[in-house]
């Protein structure tokens, strides 16, 4: 299959420099394409090894695997990165065998990257890929990490950012990402109409909102279908979430759109507090003011709900759809 050697050459060898001395370990299981590449096909192609475990991924299990098998590359996701850092005694765990940590699947906040670096001094290469392209096509690189961005295009791929009419937007302007490369799928099986929307010639429309800066780094703003239109302006929930995570009392958060029956959508934040912080109206107002002082006024969350945990999907990502469904049921009730 052409896609596999193509991605191996472009990303695994070209970016990661995978070789016969590498040992990989992964948070996602092998049935996810992200791990199929980084924790099976790529190390095998390079003559390396992989450490597998059947148990559910937890911070303790990952620390145990790293300290026992001494892997060189950890395939991770932001939610687990956060959980590993928040586990008691994290700073004393031995991650010295790792030469890099990979992250994908959801936005990696700058604050989280900096906490990880301060604790373990292991670079996180945040990137984005998709099943349609098989694997990663935009990523940070060893020694060239722009925290908060998803890095630059992987050699062998092309990307452009377009407006709603399909016209390429200027540098610095947000639009929908399209990507091209020899690992692209031909279509979705037995889904002709959506295939026509996503695959146009050599280009694949990702449904992800990005802007590219003057240095060629790509900055993620969220999924097109996650964007909120607030006061007539599109707002990326990820931008608000990244701001919230900079507040010392916020451990985890998720932002969705909400209206109170007037059909005017505004941001609502669900927040898990970092101990010893306690939920209160005063803290909620403090957090709102914190966001107001850092982002445009219309972006601050009008409602804050403190929760004990956030719903996660089977990849460990925060499940916004479940939060939206919960809100809809509550409104109907």
C-alpha positions, -999 to 999 in steps of 0.1 A, spaced: 0 0 0 16 32 -12 3 54 17 23 36 43 58 39 28 51 75 18 42 86 53 70 66 67 95 83 45 81 119 49 72 119 86 88 90 104 122 93 88 120 129 76 108 145 108 112 120 136 144 105 124 132 70 135 159 44 134 168 9 147 177 22 182 142 36 188 116 21 211 81 36 210 52 35 234 17 50 229 -12 63 248 -37 56 220 -42 19 211 -32 5 177 -67 6 162 -63 44 160 -45 55 129 -22 79 149 -8 49 169 -10 25 140 17 46 124 39 58 154 36 27 175 36 -1 149 43 6 112 69 34 116 92 17 142 89 -16 123 99 1 90 129 16 107 140 -17 124 131 -3 158 108 -18 185 75 -10 203 63 -16 238 27 -26 239 3 -31 269 -33 -43 270 -44 -22 300 -61 12 297 -37 41 294 -33 58 328 -5 81 341 7 54 364 7 27 337 26 51 313 52 59 339 56 22 346 61 14 309 86 42 304 107 33 335 106 -4 326 111 -5 288 130 28 284 113 39 252 127 68 232 95 82 217 62 86 235 30 90 214 7 111 236 -24 133 236 -29 167 255 -55 152 279 -30 125 290 -1 150 291 -22 170 316 -31 140 336 6 128 338 16 163 351 -12 164 376 -3 130 392 14 133 425 51 129 424 53 135 386 85 154 388 103 125 404 95 100 376 123 90 352 115 99 316 152 104 307 151 77 280 127 98 259 142 118 231 108 133 221 71 132 229 45 134 201 11 150 205 -20 152 182 -57 148 183 -66 181 200 -50 215 207 -19 215 230 -20 247 250 12 267 254 8 265 292 7 227 291 37 225 268 57 248 292 47 228 323 58 196 306 92 211 295 98 225 330 90 191 346 106 166 321 127 187 296 114 165 267 103 183 236 66 178 225 62 177 188 26 188 183 11 181 149 -20 173 129 -29 145 106 -61 127 95 -74 93 83 -79 109 49 -41 115 46 -33 84 67 -11 103 92 7 136 102 12 163 75 19 194 96 41 192 127 67 208 149 102 194 146 130 184 170 149 216 179 122 237 161 91 238 183 69 269 181 47 263 212 10 269 205 14 262 168 12 229 150 45 236 132 52 236 95 42 214 66 59 181 63 81 177 32 62 158 6 29 176 14 13 209 4 -12 229 22 -33 260 15 -59 279 36 -90 290 18 -121 311 24 -157 299 20 -154 304 -18 -123 283 -20 -100 312 -25 -66 312 -8 -65 337 21 -36 360 29 -9 351 55 -23 357 90 -59 353 79 -80 324 92 -97 299 68 -102 262 61 -72 240 56 -68 220 25 -39 195 21 -24 175 -7 0 146 -8 5 111 -22 -9 94 9 -44 109 3 -74 86 2 -94 84 -30 -129 87 -14 -151 76 14 -164 41 9 -200 41 -3 -204 78 6 -204 96 -27 -218 130 -17 -195 137 12 -166 124 -9 -173 151 -35 -173 177 -7 -140 166 8 -119 154 -21 -115 178 -50 -89 168 -75 -56 163 -56 -68 184 -26 -85 172 6 -106 197 26 -99 190 62 -127 210 80 -101 225 103 -97 262 108 -61 276 106 -40 306 99 -4 305 87 21 331 99 49 347 80 74 321 91 53 292 78 39 280 111 3 268 111 -20 278 140 -51 258 148 -84 275 156 -107 245 159 -130 224 137 -152 243 113 -183 227 129 -171 237 164 -168 274 156 -192 297 174 -207 328 158 -208 354 186 -220 390 179 -217 382 142 -180 371 145 -166 336 144 -150 325 176 -128 294 181 -136 276 214 -99 264 215 -88 300 218 -110 306 249 -99 272 264 -63 281 260 -68 314 278 -88 297 306 -60 272 312 -36 300 320 -56 308 351 -40 292 381 -73 276 394 -82 259 361 -72 223 357 -93 213 326 -119 231 306 -142 229 276 -161 257 258 -193 252 238 -219 276 224 -251 282 244 -282 304 242 -309 311 267 -338 307 242 -330 340 223 -310 322 196 -280 344 203 -251 320 208 -225 329 234 -196 309 249 -202 287 280 -173 272 299 -172 239 318 -143 240 343 -126 214 365 -108 232 392 -72 226 404 -71 219 441 -73 236 465 -96 260 445 -133 258 454 -162 267 432 -179 300 440 -196 329 422 -166 350 431 -142 327 414 -165 324 383 -165 362 380 -127 363 385 -122 338 357 -145 358 334 -126 390 341 -93 371 335 -105 362 300 -118 397 294 -84 411 301 -67 389 276 -91 384 247 -117 405 228 -146 412 251 -172 392 230 -151 361 236 -154 358 273 -176 329 286 -210 343 297 -216 312 318 -192 291 338 -202 257 352 -178 241 376 -178 203 372 -159 174 388 -148 159 355 -153 164 317 -166 136 294 -139 120 273 -141 98 243 -122 65 238 -91 84 226 -89 105 258 -101 137 241 -127 159 257 -161 151 242 -178 184 233 -206 166 216 -216 150 249 -215 183 266 -237 198 239 -262 169 242 -263 174 279 -270 211 276 -298 204 250 -314 178 273 -312 203 302 -328 230 281 -356 207 269 -363 197 305 
